[in-house]
Amino acid sequence: MLPLTYAVTLLQFALFSARTDSLQILVGPIEPATASASVRGIAELFPDVPGRAFLVLRLARGVPGAEHAFQLWRGRCGDEREQVPVVAPAIARLDENGRGKATEEVILDLPDDGPFHVVIRAGTAGTGPVAGCANLSGNQGAA
């Protein structure tokens, strides 16, 4: 059985998909920022309602119990000139196995020409050292 929040997200996604002739989903692997950083995973960006999108992080191989702030930016990893505004910042909390998931709602209308990337930071302040980054790419086409 699906968790309620996941089922609601899928329903919203299905409803949005039925209403549009163009759907953009962006996905990218999270790569560690340095050889000593171990956080990996995947980042996904997909539309919600017009003007909003969901950014979902699934982290693995992290330090058990660690917390990570994350941000969506225009451009590619290393280019942090224009941050995409968020509805409410989210924190990814890793479990005892070094895994975690977090969802953040961003103010963005998809489809968008992009490009985009996600920066994962050590700690919850959003200004800590970069622990990982994911360049997002994907499809833009008919739903």
Secondary structure as the mmCIF struct_conf table of DSSP 4:
data_model
#
loop_
_struct_conf.conf_type_id
_struct_conf.id
_struct_conf.beg_label_comp_id
_struct_conf.beg_label_asym_id
_struct_conf.beg_label_seq_id
_struct_conf.end_label_comp_id
_struct_conf.end_label_asym_id
_struct_conf.end_label_seq_id
HELX_RH_AL_P HELX_RH_AL_P1 LEU A 4 ARG A 19
BEND BEND1 ASP A 21 ASP A 21
STRN STRN1 LEU A 23 PRO A 32
BEND BEND2 ALA A 33 SER A 36
STRN STRN2 ARG A 40 PRO A 47
BEND BEND3 VAL A 49 VAL A 49
TURN_TY1_P TURN_TY1_P1 PRO A 50 GLY A 51
STRN STRN3 ARG A 52 ALA A 60
BEND BEND4 ARG A 61 ARG A 61
TURN_TY1_P TURN_TY1_P2 PRO A 64 GLY A 65
STRN STRN4 GLU A 67 ARG A 74
BEND BEND5 GLY A 75 ARG A 76
TURN_TY1_P TURN_TY1_P3 CYS A 77 GLY A 78
BEND BEND6 ARG A 81 ARG A 81
STRN STRN5 GLN A 83 GLN A 83
HELX_LH_PP_P HELX_LH_PP_P1 VAL A 84 PRO A 85
STRN STRN6 VAL A 86 VAL A 86
BEND BEND7 VAL A 87 ALA A 88
STRN STRN7 ILE A 91 ARG A 93
TURN_TY1_P TURN_TY1_P4 GLU A 96 ASN A 97
BEND BEND8 GLY A 98 GLY A 98
STRN STRN8 GLY A 100 ILE A 107
BEND BEND9 LEU A 110 PRO A 111
STRN STRN9 PHE A 116 ALA A 122
STRN STRN10 GLY A 123 GLY A 123
BEND BEND10 THR A 124 GLY A 126
BEND BEND11 GLY A 128 GLY A 128
STRN STRN11 VAL A 130 GLY A 141
#
